[in-house]
Amino acid sequence: MNTYSDPAKRGVNKFLLAGVFFLVAAAGLYYVKWHPYYLKAFKSATTHSIGASIITGKAASAPVPSWNAAVGYAAAYFKAVWQAVVLGLMLGSLVQVLIPRDWVKRVLGSTGFGSTVAGGAVALPGMMCTCCAAPVTVGLRKRSASVGAALAFFLANPVLNPATLIFMGFVLSWKFTIYRLVFGVILVFGIALLANRLFKEEQAADSPLSTVDEAAAETGSFLRRWLRALGQLIIDTIPAYVIVVFVLGFARAWLFPAIGPTGLNGTLAIIGLAIAGTLFVIPTAAEIPVVQTLMGFGLGAGPAGALLLTLPAVSLPSLLIVKRGFSARVLVFTAVAVAVLGIVGGLVAGVVL
C-alpha cells in the first residue's frame, strides 16, 4: 500500500512536513529576529536609544524630494529588512506546501473570535514588519485562513511585536508601551473582527485566490510546488515593493513636515501624520527612533501617538503585497480603519501621555 492510500502514513507525513516548516521558521526567526532583538534590548536599556530616525536622521525634517533622497531611503530601508524579507518569502511559500490545509482551516479558518485571536497569537513569535509579514499572510490565505484571522496575523506582527514594546519602554517610557499595547490590541482585533463581519462572503472558500492556483499548488513534487509558490510570491512582491519604497523615500519630506520651535501638536497634525504613517513604510521598531527624534524637536504627544500606531501597522507596499490574499474592499477598509484608529489614538495620547 503506498503512502497516498494509507491514512496512517499520510498522517505521519503531515506531521513530518509540518515539523520541517517549524524547524525552518524557528531557525530563521532566531537568526533574523530573536537573537538580534535580545541584544538590542540590552542596548535600549543602557543607551535609551535604538538608533537614528530612518525618516529624518538626526534632523527635524526629511531631505527635500530628490533622486538622492529616494535612493538613500531605499538603501537604508532594504539594508535593514532584506534578511527578514527573504525569510518572509521563504515562510510564505513553505506554509503553502508544508502545512496541511485542513490544519490551517481548523485553527484559522473560522470567522469567530477564536480563529481571530489565534491569528494574532500565531504572529507574536514572528515580530516582523508589515511588509515581511505580508508574504506569510498570503500563504495563510491560500491555505484557507479566514479574512479576520489572516488580518489579525498581518497586523499583530508589527503592532503587538513584544520586542518593540520592550524597546519602547526603555527608549520612550513605559507609559508609551502601555498606550501602544492597549490601542494595538484594539487596532489588531477590532479591525480583524469587524472585517469578518463586513466581508463574510470573502472567507477562505470564496477568497480572491483563483481555484486554478489552489489546484496547482496541490499537484507535482514538493520541490516543484514550493518553487511555484515562491516564484509567485516573488513576482507579486518584489517589483511593486521596490518601486513604491523609492517613491515613498522621494516623497517623505511631503509626508512628514519639518518640526519647528513651537512643535507640532494640533488636531490637524494628528490627522496628517496618521495618514502619512498609514502610507509610509519602515523596518521593524523604526517608529521608536522616528518618534524619539521628532519629539526632541517639539513633536507633541498626540501626533507621536498617531505615528506609534500607524507607522508599523500597514503601509502602501505591504497592502500591495497582500493584494492576492484579500479583495480591494478589504484592503481599503484596513487602511482607512488604521488611519482612523491612529487619529483616535492620537487624540487620546494628547490627553494621557
N, C-alpha and C positions, 0 to 999 in steps of 0.2 A: 504493500500500500504506500503510495507516495505521500510527500509532505502535504500536498494540497488537498488530498482526500481524507486525511486523518485529522479530526478536530483537535486531538491532543497535541499533535505535532505543530499544527497551526498556532495553537495557544502558546506553546513554548517559543516558537519563532517570534511571535508578537512581543513576548517579554524580552527576548534577546535583542531584538531590534530597538525596542524602547530603551533597553539598558545602554546600547551604543549611543543613542541620542543623548541621554542624560549624562553619560561619561564625557562626550564631546562638549556638551553645554557646561558642565562643571569645570572642565579643564580650561575651556575658552574664557569663561567668566572669571576664573581665578587669575588667569594671566592678564586679561584686559581690564577687569573691574575690581575684583575683591582685594587682591594684593596691593595694587597701586592706591586704592582708596584707603586701605588700612594705614599705609604710610602717610597719605595726605591728611588723615585725621590727626596724627601727631603734629604735623606741620601747622594745621589750622589752630590747634590748641595752643601752640607755643608762640606763633607769629601773628595770630588773629588775621590771617590772610591766606588765600589760596592762589594768588596771582593777580595780574593786572586785568582790567576790563578788556575783553576781546573786541568790544564795540568802539571804545574811545581811548584805549590805552590808559595813560595817567592824566589825560586831558579832560576838560569839561565838555568837549564836543567831539564828534566823529570827524574824520577828514572830509573835505569837500568832495562831492561826487566827481570821480575821475577813473580812468583805467587803472591807475596805480592803487586807488582805494579798493577797487573791485578785486584786483589780483592779490593785494595784501591781505584782505579779509579772507578770500578763498584759501590762500596758502596757510594762514594761521588756523582756520577752521578745520581744513582737511588734515593738517598735521595733528590736530587734537583728536580727531574722530576716526581716522582711517582704519585703525585696528578694530574698533567697535563696529564700523560699517561692514568690514569683512566678516566679522563674527555674526552680525545680524543677518547677512545674506546666507551664510552657512546654516545657521539655525532655522531661518525661514524656509530654506529649501529642504533641509533634513526633516523638519517636522512633517512635511508633506509625504515623505516616503518611509519614515521610521516609526511614527506614532500612528496607531490604528485609528481610523476614522470613528469607529464606534466608541473608543475611549474618549476622544475629544467631544463627541456628541453627548455622551453620558454626563461629562463633567461641565462642559461649557456650551452645550447646545440648547439649553432651555432659555426661555425668556423670563424666568423667575428670578427672584432675589438671590437664590443660592448660586446659580451659574454666574451671575454678575459679580458677586463677591469673590467667587473662585477665580474669575478672570483677573481681578485686581490683585488677589493674593499670589497668583502664579507670577505676576510681574515683579514682585518685590525683590527676589534674588537677582533679577536681570540688571536693574539700576542703569538702564540705557537711556540715552537721549531719545527724543521723539522720532528722529529720522532713522536711528539704528533699531528701534523697536518696530518700525513700520513693516519691514520685510517679514518678521515673525508674525505680526498681526495678520498680514495677508495669508501666510501659511496656515494659521489657525482658522481663518475664514474658509480656506479651501478644504479644511478637514471638518467642516460643519459646525464651527463655533458660531453662536448667535451674535447678532449685531451688538447687543449690550455687553456680553462677555468679552468680545473682541475689543470693543471700545474701552472697556474697563482696563484691559491689559495694555492697550495702546497708551492711555492717559496715565495710568498708575506708574508705569516705568519711570518717566521723568518727574512726575508731580509728587509721588509718595516715595521717592528714592530714599532709603534710610541713610545712606552716606551723605547725601545732600543735606538732609535735615540736621545731621550731626555737624557738618561743616558750617551750616548756617548759624547754629547755636554758638559756636566758637568765634565766628567772624562778625556776625551782625548782632547777636544776642539771642537768648533762648525765647524771648517773647516773640521774635520773628519766626522761630521754629514752631512755636505753638500756633501762631497765626497761620503759617503755611500748612501745617498738619490739619487743622480744623477746616480751613477753606479748601485744602486739597482733597480731603475726603468728600466734601460736598460737591466739588467740581467733578471728580472721577466718577463717583457712584450716582450723583444726581443726573449728569449727562447720560451715562450709560443706561440707567433705569428708564429715564424719560425717552431715550431713543428706542428702547424695547417697546414702549407703549405706542409711540408715534409711527414706528416703521415695522409693525408686526408682519406685514406682507413681504418683508425683505429679510426674513430669517434664513437660516442655513439652506433650507430646501429651495428657496427662491432667490438666492443671492445673485448678484450680477455676474458671478463667475460662470462661464459657459459650461454646459454639460459636456461638450467635446473635450475641454481641458480636463475636467474631472475624470472622464473615462480614460483619457490618455495617461493620466497620472497613475492609473492602477494597472497599466499593462507594460510589458517589457521587463528587462533585467533591472536589478536595483541601481546599477551604475547609470543605465540609460535614463531611468525615471528621475534619478537625482540630478543628472546633468540637464535634463529637460526643465526641471523645476528651477534649478539655479540659473540657467540661461534666461528663462522667462523673467525671473526677478531682476537680473542684471539689466536686461533690456528695459524693463518697466521702471527701474530705479535710477541708474547712473546718468543717462543723458540729461533728463529734466532736472535732476538733483544738482548736477554741476552747474548748469546754466542758471538756475534760479539762485543758487548761492552767490554766483558772480553778480547777478542783478541786485540782490539784497546788499551785498558788500558795497556796490556802487552807490546805492541809494540810502545808506544808513544815516547820513547826515540829515536827510529829509525826514526820516522816521524818528530820529532821536535828536531833538533840538538842543542847542547849547544851553547849559545851566549858568545863569548869571549870578551876580552877587546877592540878589534877592531870592534866588532859588526858583523852584517850580512846584507850586503847591495846590493850585486850584482844581475845580471840578473838570474844567476843560483839559487840563494837563493829565488828569486821571483817565479821561476818555481817550485822549490821543495816544497815550502810552499803552493803554490796554489794547487798543487796536494794533499799534506798532508791535507790541510784544506777541500778539497772536500771529502776525505775519512773519516775524523775523525768526532766524534760525541760529541756535547757539549749541555749543557742546554741553555735555552733562555738567551741571552745577555752575555753569558760567554766569548764570543770573546773579550769583552771590557777589563776585567782584564787580560786575556791572553796577549793581545797586550800591555797593560799598563806595565805589569811585564817585558815582553821581551824587550820593548823599554827602560826600565830602565837599562837594561844590555847592551844596544847598538844596538838593532834591528833597522834597517833603516826604513824610511817611506815607501819605495817601498814594501818590504816584509810584513810590517804591513798592508798596503793597501790590499795586496793579501789575507791575513788572514781575514780581516774585511769583505771581500766579500764571500769567500769560506767556512769559518768555519760554519757560520749559515745556508747557503743556502741548502745544501744537505749533506748527509753522507751515508756511506755504509749501516748502519742499516736502515735508512729511505728509501733508494732505494729498499731494500729487502722487507720492509713492504708494499710498494705500488705496488709490482710486480703483484698483482691481478687486478690492475686498468690500467696498461699500458703494452705494449709489451716490450720485452727485447731491441728492437731497440730504442724505445722512452727513456728508462731508460739510455742506453749507451749514446745516444745523449745528454740527460740532464746533465749527469755527465761530459762529455767532454766539453760541452758548458760552464758549470760553471767554470771548471778549466781554460779554455781559457780566459774567461772574467776576471777571477781572475788574470791571468798573464798580460793581457792588463791593467786592473785597477791598478795592482802593478807598472807597468812601468810608468803609468801616475802619480800615487801617489808619486813616487820617484822624480818627477819633480815639482809637485804643492803643496805637503804637507811639 
